[in-house]
Amino acid sequence: MSTIVLERGMLHNHDMLSYTIHYKSHNNVVYSCKYHIVWCPKYRRSVLVNGVDTRLKTIIQDVCTESYAELLRLEVMPDHVHLLVEVDPQYGIHRLVRAIKGRSSRLLRQEYPWLKSRLPTLWTNSYFVSTVGGAPLEVIKQYIENQKRV
């Protein structure tokens, strides 16, 4: 896999801002697919505490590495998870989320038995996903980091 950097200038007639887009490529695909993903435990229970949050971060990092997805930012709150990730479009965001939620649910419920008594399943079936392209990447990263303080 290689990285291609394209320089852009002049976003609007009067705007002299410049920015850099980093594209990844392999075989016949050149891409820059960054996603902001949010999901919650079942019933939005505050169960991502007491070591569960730290273990969840490790699991997410492992799944992203195995899936060749670049983890750009990660915040685990007691009742939801924020993730900023770049994914190969041929692998797909849905497949990555399914892998993360599936493995983390299985491992966390095995390692923290009290989760089984609090919830029938760890995660809801749904999640929020949005492409990141309209806002500068640093703004999204800062938003995710600031979620710890609210």
C-alpha positions in Angstrom: 0.0 0.0 0.0 1.3 3.4 -0.9 0.4 7.0 0.0 -0.2 9.7 -2.6 -0.2 13.4 -1.6 -2.0 16.0 -3.7 -1.6 19.7 -2.9 -4.6 21.9 -3.3 -4.8 25.6 -3.3 -7.4 28.3 -3.6 -10.6 26.8 -2.3 -12.7 29.8 -3.3 -11.9 32.9 -5.3 -11.1 35.0 -2.3 -9.9 32.2 0.0 -6.1 31.6 -0.3 -6.1 28.7 2.2 -4.2 25.6 1.1 -4.6 22.1 2.3 -3.1 18.6 1.7 -5.1 15.5 0.9 -3.4 12.2 1.6 -4.6 9.4 -0.7 -3.9 5.8 -0.2 -3.6 3.3 -3.0 -3.2 -0.4 -3.8 -3.8 -2.5 -6.9 -6.4 -0.5 -8.9 -7.8 1.8 -6.1 -6.8 5.2 -5.0 -8.8 6.5 -2.1 -9.3 8.7 0.9 -12.3 7.4 2.8 -12.5 8.7 6.3 -15.5 8.1 8.6 -16.8 9.3 11.9 -18.6 6.4 13.6 -20.6 6.5 16.8 -22.4 3.6 18.5 -23.8 2.8 22.0 -24.3 -0.1 24.3 -27.8 -1.6 24.5 -30.2 0.7 26.2 -27.4 3.3 26.2 -26.2 1.9 29.6 -23.1 3.4 31.1 -21.1 0.1 31.1 -17.9 1.2 29.3 -16.2 1.8 32.6 -13.9 0.1 35.2 -11.4 -1.3 32.7 -13.9 -2.1 30.0 -13.1 1.1 28.2 -9.4 0.4 28.1 -9.9 -3.2 26.9 -12.3 -1.9 24.3 -9.7 0.5 22.9 -7.2 -2.4 22.6 -9.8 -4.6 20.8 -10.7 -1.8 18.3 -7.0 -1.1 17.6 -6.4 -4.8 16.9 -9.4 -5.1 14.6 -8.4 -2.0 12.7 -4.8 -3.2 12.3 -6.0 -6.6 11.0 -8.5 -4.9 8.6 -5.9 -2.5 7.2 -8.0 0.4 8.5 -6.2 3.4 9.9 -7.4 4.4 13.3 -7.2 8.2 13.4 -8.9 9.0 16.7 -10.8 7.0 19.3 -12.8 8.1 22.4 -14.7 5.7 24.6 -17.4 7.4 26.8 -19.3 5.5 29.5 -22.4 5.2 27.2 -21.0 5.5 23.6 -18.0 5.2 21.4 -16.6 7.8 18.9 -14.3 6.5 16.2 -12.5 8.3 13.4 -11.1 5.8 10.9 -9.9 5.5 7.3 -11.1 2.4 5.5 -10.3 0.8 2.2 -13.6 1.2 0.1 -13.2 -2.4 -1.1 -13.2 -3.6 2.5 -16.1 -1.4 3.5 -17.1 0.5 6.6 -20.0 -1.8 7.4 -17.7 -4.8 7.4 -15.3 -3.0 9.8 -18.0 -1.9 12.2 -19.5 -5.4 12.2 -16.0 -6.8 13.0 -15.3 -4.3 15.8 -18.7 -4.7 17.4 -18.8 -8.5 17.1 -15.3 -9.2 18.5 -15.6 -6.6 21.2 -19.0 -7.9 22.4 -17.8 -11.5 22.5 -14.5 -10.7 24.3 -15.8 -8.1 26.7 -18.7 -10.3 27.8 -16.2 -13.2 28.4 -13.7 -11.1 30.3 -16.3 -9.0 32.3 -19.1 -11.4 33.3 -21.0 -8.6 35.0 -21.8 -7.2 31.5 -23.9 -10.4 30.8 -26.1 -9.7 33.8 -26.7 -6.0 32.9 -27.4 -6.5 29.2 -28.8 -9.2 26.9 -26.3 -8.1 24.2 -23.5 -5.5 24.6 -24.2 -3.3 21.6 -27.3 -2.0 19.8 -27.8 -3.2 16.2 -27.4 0.4 14.9 -24.6 2.9 14.6 -24.1 6.4 13.1 -21.6 6.9 10.3 -20.7 10.0 8.4 -18.0 10.6 5.8 -15.5 13.2 6.8 -14.8 15.5 3.9 -16.7 18.8 4.4 -14.9 19.7 7.6 -11.2 19.8 8.1 -9.9 16.5 9.7 -8.4 18.4 12.6 -11.8 19.8 13.5 -13.4 16.3 13.6 -10.4 15.0 15.7 -10.8 17.9 18.1 -14.6 17.3 18.4 -14.0 13.6 19.3 -11.3 14.5 21.8 -13.6 17.2 23.5 -16.3 14.6 24.0 -14.4 13.4 27.1 -15.2 16.8 28.7 -19.0 16.9 28.2 
